[in-house]
Amino acid sequence: MSLETLERETLAQVDAAADEAALEAVRVAALGKKGTISEQMKGLGAMSPDERKNFGAALNLLKDKVTEAIATRKASLADKALNERLARETVDVTLPVRGEGRGTIHPVNQVWEEIVQIFGDLGFAVAEGPHIEDDFHNFDALNMPPEHPARQEHDTFYFNEKPDGSRLVLRTHTSPVQIRTMKTQAPPIRIIAPGRTFRSDSDMTHTPMFNQVEGLVIDETTHMGHLKWVLHEFCKAFFEVNEVRMRFRASHFPFTEPSMEVDIQCSWKDGQVKIGEGDSWLEILGSGMVHPNVMKASGLDPAKVQGFAFGMGIDRVAMLKYGIPDLRAFFDSDLRWLRHYGFRSLNVPTLAGGLS
C-alpha cells in the first residue's frame, strides 16, 4: 500500500471515530507497535541509503499528520461530550423551589461568619491550626504547670501514650493557634483564631465538642485600653445595638496577667434576654494582657513587646443572640430545629448590609 493511500484511509478512520474509545482503537491500529504505519518502518532496512532517506522522511511526515489529526479529533470529541453532558444536566433555575426542600445555614456557621466580618473590619486576620496538639502548644507554652486541673483526664481527651511517654491531645482551646502564630510571625500581630475545641463535658450549656474564637494582638504599645475598645466595638456590632455597657471583673487565667472576665449589660423579660438595656449582667468572655511567660515560650521578648488576648464560645454567643435554649440541640441533626433557627443560604452577613 502506498503512503498516499495509507494516509487517506487512516485520516478517514480518524474522522469517522464516533467516540474517544473508537479513536484510541484507530490510533493503536495505525501507530501501535504492530500498526499499519509502524509496519512500514520494517522495510527501511532493505532500501538503498537514498531511498531510505526519502521514504523515512515521508513516513515521519505521515506519522506527524496522523498524530495531529488524532489530537484534533480527540479535543473535538471531548468538547462534544461536555456539551452533551451540560445539556443533559441542565437545571431550570427559574422553577420555584419546594419549601420543604429549602436548605438553611446552621446558626453556628452564621455567627462564625458574623464574627469574622466584625473583626476583619477591625483589622484582624484569621489564623488556623491543627485539632490534634502536643503538650507544649496546648499547655506548656500557655503557662499551665503539670499539676493544672485542665491537664487531667476528666477534663481533656488524650490519645494513647507514645513510646517516649508523651501523649497527643485534642486541643482544649484555640490558644495553641496563638502560640504557633507568635512563633512564626514577627510583631505586629493582630489575629482571631476561630475553630473547634474539645473537652470532656456535657450538659445544657456544655458539649464535648464546641466552637471557640480567640483574639490576639501583639506589638510594642498595645495596652488594656485597646482591649476594652476592641471588645466594646465587637459587642455593639455583634448584638446590633447603638450602645452597650460592659463590666470587667478581675479573674485568673494562666496565660494572661492581669486577667478579666467580661460581663455585658442585659435585661431578662418573659424568659428572653435583651442586650444593651436593663440592670442585669451576663458573662460573655474572658480576656487579659498576654502573660510574659507565654511571650518567652513563643520566642518573643516581653521587655520589647506586649499585647492582649481574649476568647469566647461561638456556640454560647449564638445561643445568646438568637435565643437558643439548649446547646446540645446544635448537634442533634434535627431538620425541624435547623429550619426554625437556620438562616437562608443567601443571607450572607456583612456590616454594610446587616449581620442578621
Rosetta blueprint (number, residue, H / E / L):
1 M L
2 S L
3 L H
4 E H
5 T H
6 L H
7 E H
8 R H
9 E H
10 T H
11 L H
12 A H
13 Q H
14 V H
15 D H
16 A H
17 A L
18 A L
19 D L
20 E H
21 A H
22 A H
23 L H
24 E H
25 A H
26 V H
27 R H
28 V H
29 A H
30 A H
31 L H
32 G L
33 K L
34 K L
35 G L
36 T H
37 I H
38 S H
39 E H
40 Q H
41 M H
42 K H
43 G H
44 L H
45 G H
46 A H
47 M L
48 S L
49 P H
50 D H
51 E H
52 R H
53 K H
54 N H
55 F H
56 G H
57 A H
58 A H
59 L H
60 N H
61 L H
62 L H
63 K H
64 D H
65 K H
66 V H
67 T H
68 E H
69 A H
70 I H
71 A H
72 T H
73 R H
74 K H
75 A H
76 S H
77 L H
78 A H
79 D H
80 K H
81 A H
82 L H
83 N H
84 E H
85 R H
86 L H
87 A H
88 R H
89 E L
90 T L
91 V L
92 D L
93 V L
94 T L
95 L L
96 P L
97 V L
98 R L
99 G H
100 E H
101 G H
102 R L
103 G L
104 T E
105 I E
106 H L
107 P H
108 V H
109 N H
110 Q H
111 V H
112 W H
113 E H
114 E H
115 I H
116 V H
117 Q H
118 I H
119 F H
120 G H
121 D H
122 L L
123 G L
124 F L
125 A E
126 V E
127 A L
128 E L
129 G L
130 P L
131 H L
132 I E
133 E E
134 D L
135 D H
136 F H
137 H H
138 N H
139 F L
140 D H
141 A H
142 L H
143 N L
144 M L
145 P L
146 P L
147 E L
148 H L
149 P H
150 A H
151 R H
152 Q L
153 E L
154 H L
155 D L
156 T L
157 F L
158 Y E
159 F L
160 N L
161 E L
162 K L
163 P L
164 D L
165 G L
166 S L
167 R L
168 L L
169 V E
170 L E
171 R L
172 T L
173 H L
174 T L
175 S H
176 P H
177 V H
178 Q H
179 I H
180 R H
181 T H
182 M H
183 K H
184 T H
185 Q L
186 A L
187 P L
188 P L
189 I E
190 R E
191 I E
192 I E
193 A E
194 P E
195 G E
196 R E
197 T E
198 F E
199 R L
200 S L
201 D L
202 S L
203 D E
204 M L
205 T L
206 H E
207 T L
208 P L
209 M E
210 F E
211 N E
212 Q E
213 V E
214 E E
215 G E
216 L E
217 V E
218 I E
219 D E
220 E L
221 T L
222 T L
223 H L
224 M H
225 G H
226 H H
227 L H
228 K H
229 W H
230 V H
231 L H
232 H H
233 E H
234 F H
235 C H
236 K H
237 A H
238 F H
239 F H
240 E L
241 V L
242 N L
243 E L
244 V L
245 R L
246 M E
247 R E
248 F E
249 R E
250 A E
251 S E
252 H E
253 F E
254 P L
255 F L
256 T E
257 E E
258 P E
259 S E
260 M E
261 E E
262 V E
263 D E
264 I E
265 Q E
266 C E
267 S E
268 W E
269 K E
270 D L
271 G L
272 Q E
273 V E
274 K E
275 I E
276 G L
277 E L
278 G L
279 D L
280 S E
281 W E
282 L E
283 E E
284 I E
285 L E
286 G E
287 S E
288 G E
289 M E
290 V E
291 H L
292 P H
293 N H
294 V H
295 M H
296 K H
297 A H
298 S L
299 G L
300 L L
301 D L
302 P L
303 A L
304 K L
305 V L
306 Q E
307 G E
308 F E
309 A E
310 F E
311 G E
312 M E
313 G E
314 I H
315 D H
316 R H
317 V H
318 A H
319 M H
320 L H
321 K H
322 Y H
323 G L
324 I L
325 P L
326 D L
327 L H
328 R H
329 A H
330 F H
331 F H
332 D L
333 S L
334 D L
335 L H
336 R H
337 W H
338 L H
339 R H
340 H H
341 Y H
342 G L
343 F E
344 R E
345 S L
346 L L
347 N L
348 V L
349 P L
350 T E
351 L L
352 A L
353 G L
354 G E
355 L L
356 S L
